[in-house]
């Protein structure tokens, strides 16, 4: 996906320590991406992230199945 569409301009994430680590922050800085962390106790933002992830998983699954079928 990144090869075809490039690096995303931003990523919305929860406040999991894996996403707030120095490595992750440095990676975002090097790639020119913005890391947007959802607010604590803001389930709407987490829901938005989950829906986006589900959409991308469904899209990727459809592409793989289409590729295998051709």
GICOR-V990797 format. One line per field, one symbol per residue. phi: phi as a letter, one per 20 degrees, with the letter a starting at -180 (. if undefined). burial: b if it has 9 or more other ideal C-beta (glycine too) atoms within 8 Angstrom, else e. Layout:
phi = ???
burial = ???
This chain:
phi = .ffednfffbcecfeggfedffgfffffffemddedefffmcfffffffffffffffffffffffffffe
burial = eeeeeeeeeebbbebeeebbeeebbebbeeeebebebbeeeeeebbebbeebeeeeeeebeeeeeeeeee
